[in-house]
Amino acid sequence: MKHVAVAGGARGIGGAIARRLARGAAKLYVLDLDDAAAEATVRDLRREGTGAEFIRCDISSQEDVAGAAERVRSASGRLDIAVNSVGIFDFRKGLMDTPEAEFDRIIRVNLKGAFLFSKAFVPLLRGEPKGNMVHIGSVNGVLAGTGLSAYKVSKAALHMLARCMALELAHEGIRVNVVMPGWVETPGERAWATDELAKDPDFFKKCGARSIPMGRLQTPEEIAECVAFVASEAASAITGALIPVSGGLGI
Ligand SMILES: NC(=O)c1ccc[n+]([C@@H]2O[C@H](COP(=O)([O-])OP(=O)(O)OC[C@H]3O[C@@H](n4cnc5c(N)ncnc54)[C@H](O)[C@@H]3O)[C@@H](O)[C@H]2O)c1
């Protein structure tokens, strides 16, 4: 029975990962800022028989992340799987139109948050058997573009952070991988597309048909299945990988 932590596990892709990894888990920790969504997820997991716990944590705060790691250490002692699914978006803006404060905020959450999470949670993976870490990157971290720019920069840097960390930890038997979604309908995406969805409820369906080689968006569950695979013993020699789950987008 595994002990698992999912940062950003309250909703969206992280919520699907939490639900998927809860299968067969003794304890699943949801680290998030969205109290209502996190409590609802934890309630669902408990109803299905998993010992789930919400730890309120801003991943970009060293104090919060260290406190969350300490809580996990005192309750579980060690972890099998630590997933970072936190990410914030800047849609539509190129770099020349991105205010400094917004650039800082995106880098602080998407990149520095991943750094703080890794520093605080890797020690929990050092028990026996060794645990592993998965970050949710993005195909936007490998595709240049004229919008979403600060986000693309943050995800490209997150990919490199994970690969450096994978090399640093390989000799200890601790694996670090990145799963890169392409385009997934989630609460975060729906918040961005409120105007478009008000005009056309099929907005995302049409986006998928137009811009994804497989003709549709991915589901949160499809991303979660890949995370479950790469975090499992079946992937015991995979580390430092950037795995697209994108319906062909960005390949
Ligand atoms: N949805 C997509 O199309 C898509 C595509 C590629 C990559 N991704 C990546 O997948 C991940 C999840 O995205 P999503 O679409 O599910 O987003 P979402 O906004 O629906 O969910 C993000 C979760 O992270 C939490 N969160 C945000 N800031 C936080 C912070 N500072 N500390 C702790 N928790 C915080 C939110 O409360 C939420 O529960 C992100 O890393 C995103 O960049 C998403």
The ligand as an SDF file (V2000), in Angstrom:
LIG
                    3D

 44 48  0  0  0  0  0  0  0  0999 V2000
   -5.1080   21.9670  -18.9510 N   0  0  0  0  0  0  0  0  0  0  0  0
   -4.2160   21.9040  -19.9550 C   0  0  0  0  0  0  0  0  0  0  0  0
   -4.5500   22.0050  -21.1390 O   0  0  0  0  0  0  0  0  0  0  0  0
   -2.7620   21.7030  -19.6410 C   0  0  0  0  0  0  0  0  0  0  0  0
   -1.8780   21.4620  -20.7150 C   0  0  0  0  0  0  0  0  0  0  0  0
   -0.5390   21.2650  -20.4300 C   0  0  0  0  0  0  0  0  0  0  0  0
   -0.0870   21.2780  -19.1280 C   0  0  0  0  0  0  0  0  0  0  0  0
   -0.9610   21.5190  -18.1220 N   0  0  0  0  0  0  0  0  0  0  0  0
   -0.4280   21.5340  -16.7480 C   0  0  0  0  0  0  0  0  0  0  0  0
   -1.1650   20.6300  -15.9510 O   0  0  0  0  0  0  0  0  0  0  0  0
   -1.1790   21.0680  -14.5930 C   0  0  0  0  0  0  0  0  0  0  0  0
   -2.6130   21.1470  -14.0770 C   0  0  0  0  0  0  0  0  0  0  0  0
   -3.3410   22.0660  -14.8910 O   0  0  0  0  0  0  0  0  0  0  0  0
   -4.9410   22.1460  -14.8560 P   0  0  0  0  0  0  0  0  0  0  0  0
   -5.3660   22.5160  -16.2240 O   0  0  0  0  0  0  0  0  0  0  0  0
   -5.4910   20.9510  -14.1920 O   0  0  0  0  0  0  0  0  0  0  0  0
   -5.1140   23.4550  -13.9330 O   0  0  0  0  0  0  0  0  0  0  0  0
   -6.2130   23.8390  -12.8190 P   0  0  0  0  0  0  0  0  0  0  0  0
   -6.1020   25.2990  -12.6610 O   0  0  0  0  0  0  0  0  0  0  0  0
   -7.5450   23.2680  -13.1810 O   0  0  0  0  0  0  0  0  0  0  0  0
   -5.6300   23.0920  -11.5260 O   0  0  0  0  0  0  0  0  0  0  0  0
   -4.4260   23.5360  -10.9360 C   0  0  0  0  0  0  0  0  0  0  0  0
   -4.4260   23.1740   -9.4570 C   0  0  0  0  0  0  0  0  0  0  0  0
   -3.2590   23.7590   -8.8550 O   0  0  0  0  0  0  0  0  0  0  0  0
   -3.6560   24.4930   -7.6970 C   0  0  0  0  0  0  0  0  0  0  0  0
   -2.7140   25.5950   -7.4500 N   0  0  0  0  0  0  0  0  0  0  0  0
   -2.5500   26.7220   -8.1790 C   0  0  0  0  0  0  0  0  0  0  0  0
   -1.5850   27.4950   -7.6440 N   0  0  0  0  0  0  0  0  0  0  0  0
   -1.1320   26.8300   -6.5490 C   0  0  0  0  0  0  0  0  0  0  0  0
   -0.1340   27.1050   -5.5820 C   0  0  0  0  0  0  0  0  0  0  0  0
    0.5910   28.2410   -5.6200 N   0  0  0  0  0  0  0  0  0  0  0  0
    0.1000   26.1950   -4.6100 N   0  0  0  0  0  0  0  0  0  0  0  0
   -0.6280   25.0390   -4.5500 C   0  0  0  0  0  0  0  0  0  0  0  0
   -1.5990   24.7320   -5.4360 N   0  0  0  0  0  0  0  0  0  0  0  0
   -1.8420   25.6110   -6.4250 C   0  0  0  0  0  0  0  0  0  0  0  0
   -5.0600   24.9750   -8.0030 C   0  0  0  0  0  0  0  0  0  0  0  0
   -5.7730   25.3370   -6.8340 O   0  0  0  0  0  0  0  0  0  0  0  0
   -5.6350   23.7560   -8.7160 C   0  0  0  0  0  0  0  0  0  0  0  0
   -6.1450   22.7980   -7.8060 O   0  0  0  0  0  0  0  0  0  0  0  0
   -0.4650   22.4300  -14.5990 C   0  0  0  0  0  0  0  0  0  0  0  0
    0.8920   22.2380  -14.2490 O   0  0  0  0  0  0  0  0  0  0  0  0
   -0.5800   22.8670  -16.0460 C   0  0  0  0  0  0  0  0  0  0  0  0
    0.4520   23.7510  -16.3990 O   0  0  0  0  0  0  0  0  0  0  0  0
   -2.2920   21.7390  -18.3360 C   0  0  0  0  0  0  0  0  0  0  0  0
  1  2  1  0
  2  3  2  0
  2  4  1  0
  4  5  1  0
  4 44  2  0
  5  6  2  0
  6  7  1  0
  7  8  2  0
  8  9  1  0
  8 44  1  0
  9 10  1  0
  9 42  1  0
 10 11  1  0
 11 12  1  0
 11 40  1  0
 12 13  1  0
 13 14  1  0
 14 15  2  0
 14 16  1  0
 14 17  1  0
 17 18  1  0
 18 19  2  0
 18 20  1  0
 18 21  1  0
 21 22  1  0
 22 23  1  0
 23 24  1  0
 23 38  1  0
 24 25  1  0
 25 26  1  0
 25 36  1  0
 26 27  1  0
 26 35  1  0
 27 28  2  0
 28 29  1  0
 29 30  1  0
 29 35  2  0
 30 31  1  0
 30 32  2  0
 32 33  1  0
 33 34  2  0
 34 35  1  0
 36 37  1  0
 36 38  1  0
 38 39  1  0
 40 41  1  0
 40 42  1  0
 42 43  1  0
M  CHG  2   8   1  16  -1
M  END
$$$$
